[in-house]
């Protein structure tokens, strides 16, 4: 995992966003975690320019046409904490939105979603990576010198789906039960006995070669694991 190396080449565009590939798994993970669908538009957001380039390339669009702003975000666990960060918003117009609602069970126009990600079974790490970067948090816990990884979202059904994806991951990723946040959403974290190093290796394996990642989020996970273990995370670029 080379955080200080060359800027990655963006992935190749896909002919059909509903085909099952590592790139589309990452794309729809990002949409499910921090995006929305209407009948004729897919909207996805990211705070990282590397990820914005990747998402635009997958969809075959020009990122220079995406919206860039500085957005305020309340902490899901403490509404009194507000952070300001860059936000890139990409929109894809046309049939992919309605088709994704039907094929993947993603919510359309605010309706409840069913979240059917079986088609991405062979690309589970990329799907979870997209979800982690879109609605996950990573921190280093000073008190216990451990890594905290959690997923936060307003949609309880989505988080139950994410827990199922982690239950079926290789290696096993044990998780805690769902809880409510102070802001009215839901969250869960990796269990205290989860192997954070193995999780980091699994979720970011091959990311250098594919370009499917948020540089900021990957760097934070790597550094948190290294502080907790006293050693370096394995080579995640192969």
DRENPA-3360 file (N, C-alpha, C; in nm, 2 decimals, always signed):
BEGIN
1 = XXXXXXXX = +0.09/-0.12/+0.00/+0.00/+0.00/+0.00/+0.09/+0.12/+0.00 ~ +0.10/+0.19/-0.11/+0.20/+0.29/-0.13/+0.13/+0.43/-0.13 ~ +0.12/+0.49/-0.01/+0.04/+0.61/+0.01/+0.12/+0.73/-0.04 ~ +0.25/+0.72/-0.05/+0.33/+0.84/-0.09/+0.38/+0.83/-0.23 ~ +0.34/+0.72/-0.30/+0.39/+0.70/-0.43/+0.32/+0.78/-0.54 ~ +0.33/+0.72/-0.66/+0.27/+0.79/-0.78/+0.12/+0.80/-0.76 ~ +0.06/+0.90/-0.83/-0.09/+0.91/-0.84/-0.14/+0.79/-0.93 ~ -0.24/+0.72/-0.88/-0.28/+0.60/-0.95/-0.35/+0.63/-1.08;
9 = XXXXXXXX = -0.33/+0.55/-1.18/-0.41/+0.56/-1.30/-0.55/+0.53/-1.28 ~ -0.65/+0.61/-1.33/-0.79/+0.57/-1.30/-0.83/+0.45/-1.37 ~ -0.92/+0.37/-1.32/-0.97/+0.25/-1.38/-1.03/+0.28/-1.52 ~ -1.04/+0.17/-1.60/-1.10/+0.19/-1.73/-1.26/+0.20/-1.72 ~ -1.32/+0.28/-1.80/-1.47/+0.28/-1.80/-1.53/+0.15/-1.82 ~ -1.65/+0.12/-1.77/-1.72/+0.00/-1.79/-1.83/+0.03/-1.89 ~ -1.86/-0.07/-1.97/-1.96/-0.05/-2.07/-2.10/-0.05/-2.01 ~ -2.12/-0.13/-1.90/-2.25/-0.14/-1.83/-2.22/-0.14/-1.68;
17 = XXXXXXXX = -2.27/-0.04/-1.61/-2.25/-0.02/-1.47/-2.32/-0.13/-1.39 ~ -2.40/-0.21/-1.45/-2.47/-0.32/-1.38/-2.40/-0.46/-1.40 ~ -2.29/-0.46/-1.48/-2.21/-0.58/-1.49/-2.14/-0.60/-1.36 ~ -2.10/-0.73/-1.33/-2.03/-0.76/-1.21/-1.88/-0.76/-1.23 ~ -1.81/-0.65/-1.18/-1.67/-0.64/-1.19/-1.62/-0.57/-1.06 ~ -1.49/-0.58/-1.03/-1.44/-0.51/-0.91/-1.47/-0.36/-0.91 ~ -1.46/-0.30/-1.03/-1.49/-0.16/-1.04/-1.63/-0.12/-1.01 ~ -1.73/-0.20/-1.07/-1.87/-0.17/-1.04/-1.91/-0.20/-0.90;
25 = XXXXXXXX = -1.84/-0.30/-0.84/-1.87/-0.33/-0.70/-1.83/-0.21/-0.61 ~ -1.71/-0.16/-0.64/-1.67/-0.04/-0.57/-1.76/+0.08/-0.59 ~ -1.80/+0.10/-0.72/-1.89/+0.21/-0.75/-2.02/+0.20/-0.67 ~ -2.09/+0.09/-0.68/-2.22/+0.08/-0.61/-2.21/+0.07/-0.46 ~ -2.09/+0.03/-0.41/-2.07/+0.04/-0.26/-2.06/+0.19/-0.22 ~ -2.00/+0.27/-0.30/-1.99/+0.41/-0.27/-2.13/+0.48/-0.28 ~ -2.20/+0.44/-0.39/-2.34/+0.50/-0.40/-2.43/+0.46/-0.29 ~ -2.43/+0.33/-0.25/-2.51/+0.28/-0.14/-2.48/+0.36/-0.01;
33 = XXXXXXXX = -2.35/+0.38/+0.02/-2.30/+0.44/+0.14/-2.32/+0.59/+0.15 ~ -2.30/+0.66/+0.04/-2.31/+0.80/+0.04/-2.36/+0.85/-0.10 ~ -2.48/+0.82/-0.13/-2.54/+0.87/-0.26/-2.69/+0.85/-0.26 ~ -2.75/+0.87/-0.37/-2.89/+0.85/-0.38/-2.93/+0.83/-0.53 ~ -3.05/+0.77/-0.55/-3.10/+0.74/-0.68/-3.23/+0.81/-0.70 ~ -3.25/+0.87/-0.81/-3.39/+0.90/-0.86/-3.41/+0.81/-0.99 ~ -3.52/+0.82/-1.05/-3.55/+0.74/-1.16/-3.45/+0.76/-1.28 ~ -3.39/+0.88/-1.29/-3.31/+0.90/-1.40/-3.17/+0.96/-1.36;
41 = XXXXXXXX = -3.13/+0.94/-1.24/-3.00/+1.00/-1.20/-2.94/+0.92/-1.08 ~ -2.81/+0.89/-1.09/-2.74/+0.83/-0.98/-2.64/+0.95/-0.93 ~ -2.65/+0.97/-0.80/-2.56/+1.07/-0.73/-2.47/+1.00/-0.63 ~ -2.34/+1.03/-0.64/-2.25/+0.97/-0.54/-2.15/+1.08/-0.50 ~ -2.11/+1.08/-0.37/-2.03/+1.18/-0.31/-1.90/+1.12/-0.26 ~ -1.79/+1.19/-0.26/-1.67/+1.15/-0.19/-1.59/+1.28/-0.15 ~ -1.51/+1.26/-0.04/-1.43/+1.37/+0.01/-1.29/+1.36/-0.04 ~ -1.26/+1.26/-0.13/-1.12/+1.24/-0.17/-1.11/+1.25/-0.32;
49 = XXXXXXXX = -1.01/+1.32/-0.37/-1.00/+1.34/-0.51/-0.96/+1.21/-0.59 ~ -0.88/+1.13/-0.53/-0.84/+1.00/-0.59/-0.97/+0.92/-0.62 ~ -1.06/+0.91/-0.52/-1.18/+0.83/-0.53/-1.27/+0.90/-0.64 ~ -1.28/+1.03/-0.64/-1.36/+1.10/-0.73/-1.32/+1.07/-0.87 ~ -1.18/+1.07/-0.90/-1.13/+1.04/-1.03/-1.17/+0.89/-1.07 ~ -1.16/+0.80/-0.97/-1.20/+0.66/-1.00/-1.34/+0.65/-1.03 ~ -1.43/+0.71/-0.96/-1.57/+0.70/-0.98/-1.61/+0.75/-1.12 ~ -1.56/+0.87/-1.15/-1.59/+0.93/-1.28/-1.54/+0.84/-1.39;
57 = XXXXXXXX = -1.42/+0.78/-1.38/-1.36/+0.70/-1.48/-1.45/+0.57/-1.50 ~ -1.49/+0.51/-1.39/-1.58/+0.39/-1.40/-1.71/+0.42/-1.48 ~ -1.77/+0.54/-1.45/-1.89/+0.58/-1.51/-1.87/+0.63/-1.65 ~ -1.74/+0.66/-1.69/-1.72/+0.71/-1.82/-1.75/+0.86/-1.84 ~ -1.74/+0.93/-1.73/-1.78/+1.08/-1.73/-1.65/+1.16/-1.70 ~ -1.66/+1.29/-1.73/-1.55/+1.38/-1.70/-1.57/+1.44/-1.57 ~ -1.47/+1.42/-1.48/-1.49/+1.47/-1.34/-1.49/+1.62/-1.33 ~ -1.43/+1.69/-1.43/-1.43/+1.83/-1.43/-1.57/+1.89/-1.43;
65 = XXXXXXXX = -1.67/+1.81/-1.47/-1.80/+1.86/-1.46/-1.87/+1.83/-1.33 ~ -1.81/+1.76/-1.24/-1.87/+1.73/-1.11/-1.86/+1.85/-1.02 ~ -1.95/+1.85/-0.92/-1.95/+1.96/-0.83/-1.85/+1.94/-0.72 ~ -1.78/+2.05/-0.68/-1.68/+2.05/-0.58/-1.71/+2.16/-0.48 ~ -1.72/+2.12/-0.35/-1.75/+2.23/-0.25/-1.69/+2.18/-0.12 ~ -1.69/+2.27/-0.02/-1.65/+2.24/+0.12/-1.78/+2.22/+0.19 ~ -1.80/+2.10/+0.25/-1.93/+2.07/+0.32/-1.90/+2.05/+0.47 ~ -2.01/+2.08/+0.55/-2.00/+2.06/+0.69/-2.07/+1.93/+0.72;
73 = XXXXXXXX = -2.01/+1.85/+0.81/-2.07/+1.72/+0.85/-2.07/+1.70/+1.00 ~ -2.19/+1.68/+1.05/-2.20/+1.65/+1.20/-2.15/+1.51/+1.23 ~ -2.08/+1.49/+1.34/-2.05/+1.35/+1.38/-2.17/+1.27/+1.41 ~ -2.18/+1.15/+1.37/-2.29/+1.06/+1.39/-2.31/+1.03/+1.54 ~ -2.20/+1.03/+1.61/-2.20/+0.99/+1.75/-2.21/+1.11/+1.84 ~ -2.18/+1.23/+1.80/-2.19/+1.35/+1.88/-2.22/+1.47/+1.79 ~ -2.35/+1.51/+1.79/-2.39/+1.62/+1.70/-2.33/+1.75/+1.72 ~ -2.26/+1.77/+1.84/-2.20/+1.89/+1.87/-2.06/+1.91/+1.80;
81 = XXXXXXXX = -2.01/+1.80/+1.74/-1.89/+1.80/+1.67/-1.92/+1.81/+1.52 ~ -1.86/+1.91/+1.45/-1.88/+1.94/+1.31/-1.75/+1.94/+1.24 ~ -1.73/+1.87/+1.13/-1.60/+1.88/+1.06/-1.63/+1.94/+0.92 ~ -1.54/+2.01/+0.86/-1.55/+2.06/+0.73/-1.45/+1.99/+0.64 ~ -1.49/+1.95/+0.52/-1.41/+1.88/+0.43/-1.45/+1.90/+0.29 ~ -1.36/+1.88/+0.20/-1.39/+1.88/+0.06/-1.50/+1.77/+0.03 ~ -1.58/+1.81/-0.07/-1.68/+1.71/-0.11/-1.70/+1.72/-0.27 ~ -1.68/+1.61/-0.33/-1.70/+1.60/-0.48/-1.83/+1.52/-0.50;
89 = XXXXXXXX = -1.91/+1.58/-0.58/-2.04/+1.51/-0.61/-2.05/+1.48/-0.76 ~ -2.07/+1.36/-0.79/-2.08/+1.31/-0.93/-2.22/+1.26/-0.96 ~ -2.27/+1.30/-1.08/-2.40/+1.25/-1.12/-2.39/+1.18/-1.25 ~ -2.47/+1.07/-1.26/-2.47/+0.99/-1.38/-2.62/+0.98/-1.42 ~ -2.65/+1.04/-1.54/-2.79/+1.04/-1.58/-2.83/+0.93/-1.67 ~ -2.95/+0.89/-1.67/-3.00/+0.79/-1.77/-3.05/+0.66/-1.70 ~ -3.04/+0.55/-1.77/-3.11/+0.43/-1.72/-3.04/+0.36/-1.60 ~ -2.91/+0.38/-1.58/-2.85/+0.30/-1.47/-2.92/+0.32/-1.33;
97 = XXXXXXXX = -2.98/+0.43/-1.31/-3.04/+0.45/-1.18/-3.16/+0.36/-1.16 ~ -3.25/+0.36/-1.25/-3.37/+0.27/-1.24/-3.33/+0.12/-1.24 ~ -3.23/+0.09/-1.33/-3.19/-0.05/-1.34/-3.12/-0.09/-1.21 ~ -3.04/+0.00/-1.14/-2.98/-0.04/-1.02/-3.08/-0.06/-0.91 ~ -3.19/+0.02/-0.91/-3.29/+0.00/-0.81/-3.35/-0.14/-0.82 ~ -3.38/-0.18/-0.95/-3.44/-0.31/-0.97/-3.34/-0.43/-0.95 ~ -3.22/-0.41/-1.00/-3.13/-0.53/-0.99/-3.06/-0.54/-0.85 ~ -3.02/-0.43/-0.79/-2.95/-0.43/-0.67/-3.03/-0.40/-0.54;
105 = XXXXXXXX = -3.15/-0.36/-0.56/-3.24/-0.33/-0.45/-3.20/-0.19/-0.38 ~ -3.14/-0.10/-0.46/-3.10/+0.03/-0.40/-3.23/+0.11/-0.39 ~ -3.24/+0.20/-0.29/-3.36/+0.28/-0.28/-3.36/+0.38/-0.39 ~ -3.48/+0.40/-0.45/-3.50/+0.50/-0.55/-3.61/+0.60/-0.51 ~ -3.58/+0.73/-0.52/-3.67/+0.84/-0.48/-3.71/+0.82/-0.33 ~ -3.61/+0.78/-0.25/-3.64/+0.77/-0.11/-3.72/+0.65/-0.06 ~ -3.75/+0.56/-0.15/-3.83/+0.44/-0.10/-3.73/+0.35/-0.04 ~ -3.79/+0.26/+0.05/-3.70/+0.16/+0.12/-3.63/+0.07/+0.02;
113 = XXXXXXXX = -3.50/+0.03/+0.06/-3.42/-0.05/-0.03/-3.41/-0.19/+0.03 ~ -3.38/-0.29/-0.06/-3.36/-0.43/-0.02/-3.22/-0.47/-0.02 ~ -3.13/-0.40/-0.09/-2.98/-0.42/-0.09/-2.95/-0.57/-0.13 ~ -2.95/-0.60/-0.26/-2.92/-0.73/-0.31/-2.78/-0.72/-0.38 ~ -2.68/-0.76/-0.31/-2.54/-0.75/-0.36/-2.48/-0.88/-0.40 ~ -2.56/-0.98/-0.42/-2.51/-1.12/-0.45/-2.43/-1.12/-0.58 ~ -2.47/-1.03/-0.67/-2.40/-1.03/-0.80/-2.25/-0.99/-0.78 ~ -2.21/-0.93/-0.67/-2.07/-0.89/-0.65/-2.00/-0.98/-0.55;
121 = XXXXXXXX = -2.05/-1.11/-0.54/-1.99/-1.20/-0.45/-1.84/-1.22/-0.48 ~ -1.80/-1.22/-0.60/-1.66/-1.24/-0.64/-1.58/-1.11/-0.62 ~ -1.64/-1.00/-0.59/-1.57/-0.87/-0.57/-1.61/-0.81/-0.43 ~ -1.62/-0.90/-0.33/-1.66/-0.86/-0.20/-1.57/-0.75/-0.14 ~ -1.43/-0.77/-0.15/-1.35/-0.67/-0.09/-1.37/-0.53/-0.15 ~ -1.39/-0.52/-0.28/-1.41/-0.39/-0.34/-1.54/-0.33/-0.30 ~ -1.65/-0.41/-0.29/-1.78/-0.37/-0.25/-1.77/-0.31/-0.11 ~ -1.71/-0.39/-0.02/-1.70/-0.34/+0.12/-1.61/-0.22/+0.13;
129 = XXXXXXXX = -1.50/-0.21/+0.05/-1.42/-0.09/+0.04/-1.50/+0.03/+0.01 ~ -1.58/+0.02/-0.09/-1.67/+0.13/-0.13/-1.76/+0.18/-0.01 ~ -1.82/+0.08/+0.05/-1.91/+0.11/+0.17/-1.83/+0.17/+0.28 ~ -1.71/+0.11/+0.31/-1.63/+0.17/+0.42/-1.59/+0.31/+0.40 ~ -1.55/+0.34/+0.27/-1.51/+0.48/+0.24/-1.63/+0.58/+0.24 ~ -1.75/+0.52/+0.21/-1.86/+0.61/+0.20/-1.93/+0.63/+0.33 ~ -1.94/+0.53/+0.41/-2.02/+0.55/+0.54/-1.95/+0.49/+0.66 ~ -1.82/+0.47/+0.65/-1.74/+0.41/+0.76/-1.65/+0.52/+0.82;
137 = XXXXXXXX = -1.61/+0.49/+0.94/-1.51/+0.57/+1.02/-1.40/+0.48/+1.06 ~ -1.28/+0.55/+1.07/-1.16/+0.48/+1.12/-1.09/+0.57/+1.22 ~ -1.05/+0.51/+1.33/-0.98/+0.59/+1.43/-0.88/+0.50/+1.51 ~ -0.78/+0.56/+1.57/-0.69/+0.49/+1.66/-0.74/+0.53/+1.81 ~ -0.77/+0.43/+1.88/-0.81/+0.45/+2.02/-0.69/+0.45/+2.11 ~ -0.66/+0.58/+2.16/-0.54/+0.60/+2.25/-0.55/+0.51/+2.38 ~ -0.67/+0.51/+2.44/-0.69/+0.44/+2.57/-0.66/+0.29/+2.56 ~ -0.69/+0.23/+2.45/-0.67/+0.08/+2.44/-0.56/+0.05/+2.34;
145 = XXXXXXXX = -0.51/+0.15/+2.27/-0.41/+0.13/+2.16/-0.46/+0.03/+2.06 ~ -0.58/+0.05/+2.02/-0.64/-0.04/+1.92/-0.71/+0.04/+1.81 ~ -0.75/-0.03/+1.70/-0.81/+0.04/+1.59/-0.96/+0.03/+1.60 ~ -1.03/+0.14/+1.58/-1.17/+0.14/+1.57/-1.22/+0.16/+1.43 ~ -1.30/+0.07/+1.38/-1.36/+0.07/+1.25/-1.51/+0.06/+1.27 ~ -1.59/+0.15/+1.22/-1.73/+0.14/+1.23/-1.80/+0.19/+1.11 ~ -1.93/+0.15/+1.09/-2.01/+0.19/+0.98/-2.13/+0.26/+1.03 ~ -2.16/+0.38/+0.97/-2.27/+0.46/+1.02/-2.36/+0.50/+0.91;
153 = XXXXXXXX = -2.49/+0.49/+0.92/-2.59/+0.53/+0.82/-2.72/+0.54/+0.87 ~ -2.81/+0.62/+0.80/-2.95/+0.64/+0.85/-3.03/+0.52/+0.82 ~ -2.99/+0.43/+0.73/-3.07/+0.32/+0.68/-3.02/+0.19/+0.76 ~ -3.11/+0.15/+0.85/-3.07/+0.03/+0.92/-3.06/-0.10/+0.83 ~ -3.14/-0.10/+0.73/-3.13/-0.22/+0.64/-3.00/-0.23/+0.57 ~ -2.94/-0.11/+0.53/-2.81/-0.11/+0.47/-2.70/-0.17/+0.56 ~ -2.70/-0.12/+0.69/-2.60/-0.17/+0.78/-2.62/-0.31/+0.81 ~ -2.74/-0.37/+0.81/-2.76/-0.51/+0.83/-2.70/-0.59/+0.71;
161 = XXXXXXXX = -2.71/-0.53/+0.60/-2.65/-0.59/+0.48/-2.50/-0.59/+0.49 ~ -2.44/-0.48/+0.53/-2.29/-0.47/+0.55/-2.24/-0.57/+0.65 ~ -2.31/-0.59/+0.76/-2.28/-0.69/+0.86/-2.27/-0.83/+0.80 ~ -2.37/-0.85/+0.71/-2.38/-0.98/+0.65/-2.26/-1.00/+0.55 ~ -2.22/-0.90/+0.48/-2.11/-0.90/+0.39/-1.98/-0.93/+0.47 ~ -1.96/-0.87/+0.59/-1.85/-0.90/+0.67/-1.85/-1.04/+0.73 ~ -1.97/-1.08/+0.77/-1.98/-1.22/+0.82/-1.93/-1.33/+0.73 ~ -1.95/-1.30/+0.60/-1.91/-1.40/+0.49/-1.78/-1.37/+0.43;
169 = XXXXXXXX = -1.70/-1.27/+0.49/-1.57/-1.24/+0.44/-1.47/-1.34/+0.47 ~ -1.36/-1.34/+0.40/-1.24/-1.43/+0.43/-1.12/-1.33/+0.43 ~ -1.06/-1.32/+0.55/-1.08/-1.39/+0.67/-1.21/-1.33/+0.74 ~ -1.25/-1.41/+0.85/-1.37/-1.37/+0.92/-1.35/-1.23/+0.98 ~ -1.46/-1.15/+0.98/-1.45/-1.01/+1.04/-1.57/-1.00/+1.14 ~ -1.55/-1.04/+1.26/-1.66/-1.03/+1.36/-1.70/-0.89/+1.39 ~ -1.83/-0.86/+1.41/-1.88/-0.73/+1.43/-1.97/-0.72/+1.56 ~ -1.99/-0.60/+1.61/-2.08/-0.58/+1.72/-2.22/-0.57/+1.67;
177 = XXXXXXXX = -2.32/-0.57/+1.76/-2.46/-0.55/+1.72/-2.48/-0.40/+1.68 ~ -2.59/-0.38/+1.60/-2.63/-0.25/+1.56/-2.68/-0.17/+1.68 ~ -2.65/-0.04/+1.68/-2.69/+0.05/+1.79/-2.74/+0.18/+1.72 ~ -2.82/+0.26/+1.79/-2.87/+0.39/+1.74/-2.76/+0.49/+1.78 ~ -2.75/+0.59/+1.69/-2.67/+0.71/+1.71/-2.75/+0.82/+1.78 ~ -2.67/+0.92/+1.83/-2.74/+1.03/+1.89/-2.82/+1.12/+1.79 ~ -2.78/+1.10/+1.66/-2.85/+1.18/+1.56/-2.96/+1.11/+1.49 ~ -3.00/+0.99/+1.54/-3.11/+0.92/+1.49/-3.08/+0.81/+1.39;
185 = XXXXXXXX = -2.96/+0.79/+1.35/-2.92/+0.69/+1.26/-2.88/+0.56/+1.33 ~ -2.80/+0.48/+1.27/-2.76/+0.35/+1.32/-2.61/+0.33/+1.30 ~ -2.54/+0.25/+1.38/-2.40/+0.22/+1.36/-2.37/+0.08/+1.42 ~ -2.26/+0.03/+1.37/-2.20/-0.09/+1.43/-2.05/-0.08/+1.41 ~ -1.97/-0.15/+1.49/-1.82/-0.15/+1.47/-1.77/-0.29/+1.46 ~ -1.65/-0.30/+1.42/-1.58/-0.43/+1.42/-1.56/-0.47/+1.57 ~ -1.58/-0.60/+1.60/-1.57/-0.64/+1.74/-1.43/-0.63/+1.79 ~ -1.42/-0.62/+1.92/-1.28/-0.60/+1.99/-1.19/-0.71/+1.95;
193 = XXXXXXXX = -1.23/-0.83/+1.92/-1.14/-0.94/+1.88/-1.12/-0.95/+1.73 ~ -1.17/-0.85/+1.66/-1.14/-0.86/+1.51/-1.00/-0.83/+1.48 ~ -0.94/-0.89/+1.38/-0.80/-0.87/+1.35/-0.80/-0.75/+1.25 ~ -0.76/-0.63/+1.30/-0.76/-0.51/+1.22/-0.66/-0.52/+1.11 ~ -0.55/-0.58/+1.13/-0.45/-0.60/+1.03/-0.50/-0.68/+0.91 ~ -0.56/-0.79/+0.95/-0.61/-0.88/+0.84/-0.72/-0.81/+0.77 ~ -0.81/-0.74/+0.84/-0.91/-0.66/+0.77/-0.86/-0.56/+0.67 ~ -0.75/-0.48/+0.72/-0.69/-0.38/+0.63/-0.63/-0.45/+0.51;
201 = XXXXXXXX = -0.56/-0.56/+0.53/-0.50/-0.63/+0.41/-0.61/-0.68/+0.32 ~ -0.72/-0.73/+0.37/-0.82/-0.78/+0.28/-0.90/-0.67/+0.21 ~ -0.94/-0.57/+0.28/-1.02/-0.47/+0.22/-0.95/-0.38/+0.11 ~ -0.82/-0.37/+0.13/-0.74/-0.28/+0.03/-0.65/-0.36/-0.06 ~ -0.66/-0.49/-0.06/-0.57/-0.57/-0.14/-0.59/-0.53/-0.29 ~ -0.48/-0.51/-0.36/-0.49/-0.48/-0.50/-0.53/-0.34/-0.53 ~ -0.54/-0.25/-0.43/-0.59/-0.12/-0.46/-0.50/-0.03/-0.54 ~ -0.37/-0.05/-0.52/-0.27/+0.03/-0.60/-0.29/+0.01/-0.75;
209 = XXXXXXXX = -0.30/-0.12/-0.78/-0.31/-0.16/-0.92/-0.44/-0.11/-0.98 ~ -0.55/-0.12/-0.91/-0.68/-0.09/-0.96/-0.72/+0.05/-0.96 ~ -0.66/+0.13/-0.87/-0.70/+0.27/-0.85/-0.83/+0.29/-0.78 ~ -0.89/+0.18/-0.73/-1.02/+0.19/-0.66/-1.00/+0.21/-0.51 ~ -0.98/+0.34/-0.48/-0.97/+0.36/-0.33/-0.97/+0.51/-0.31 ~ -0.99/+0.55/-0.18/-0.97/+0.68/-0.13/-0.84/+0.69/-0.06 ~ -0.75/+0.77/-0.11/-0.62/+0.78/-0.06/-0.62/+0.82/+0.09 ~ -0.70/+0.92/+0.12/-0.71/+0.96/+0.26/-0.76/+0.85/+0.36;
217 = XXXXXXXX = -0.86/+0.78/+0.32/-0.92/+0.68/+0.40/-0.82/+0.56/+0.42 ~ -0.76/+0.52/+0.31/-0.66/+0.41/+0.31/-0.54/+0.44/+0.40 ~ -0.49/+0.57/+0.39/-0.38/+0.61/+0.47/-0.42/+0.61/+0.62 ~ -0.54/+0.66/+0.65/-0.58/+0.66/+0.79/-0.59/+0.52/+0.85 ~ -0.64/+0.43/+0.77/-0.65/+0.29/+0.82/-0.52/+0.23/+0.84 ~ -0.43/+0.25/+0.74/-0.29/+0.19/+0.75/-0.22/+0.25/+0.88 ~ -0.22/+0.38/+0.90/-0.15/+0.44/+1.01/-0.21/+0.40/+1.14 ~ -0.34/+0.38/+1.15/-0.40/+0.34/+1.27/-0.36/+0.20/+1.31;
225 = XXXXXXXX = -0.36/+0.11/+1.21/-0.32/-0.03/+1.23/-0.17/-0.03/+1.28 ~ -0.09/+0.04/+1.21/+0.06/+0.04/+1.24/+0.08/+0.10/+1.39 ~ +0.00/+0.20/+1.43/+0.02/+0.25/+1.56/-0.03/+0.14/+1.67 ~ -0.13/+0.07/+1.63/-0.19/-0.03/+1.72/-0.10/-0.15/+1.74 ~ -0.03/-0.19/+1.63/+0.04/-0.32/+1.63/+0.19/-0.29/+1.64 ~ +0.24/-0.17/+1.62/+0.38/-0.15/+1.62/+0.46/-0.19/+1.50 ~ +0.39/-0.24/+1.40/+0.45/-0.29/+1.28/+0.38/-0.23/+1.16 ~ +0.43/-0.26/+1.04/+0.37/-0.22/+0.92/+0.27/-0.31/+0.87;
233 = XXXXXX = +0.17/-0.25/+0.80/+0.07/-0.33/+0.74/+0.13/-0.40/+0.62 ~ +0.08/-0.52/+0.58/+0.14/-0.59/+0.47/+0.13/-0.52/+0.34 ~ +0.19/-0.57/+0.24/+0.18/-0.51/+0.11/+0.04/-0.53/+0.05 ~ -0.03/-0.42/+0.03/-0.17/-0.43/-0.01/-0.18/-0.40/-0.16 ~ -0.07/-0.38/-0.23/-0.07/-0.34/-0.37/-0.06/-0.45/-0.47 ~ -0.06/-0.57/-0.42/-0.05/-0.68/-0.52/-0.18/-0.77/-0.52;
% end
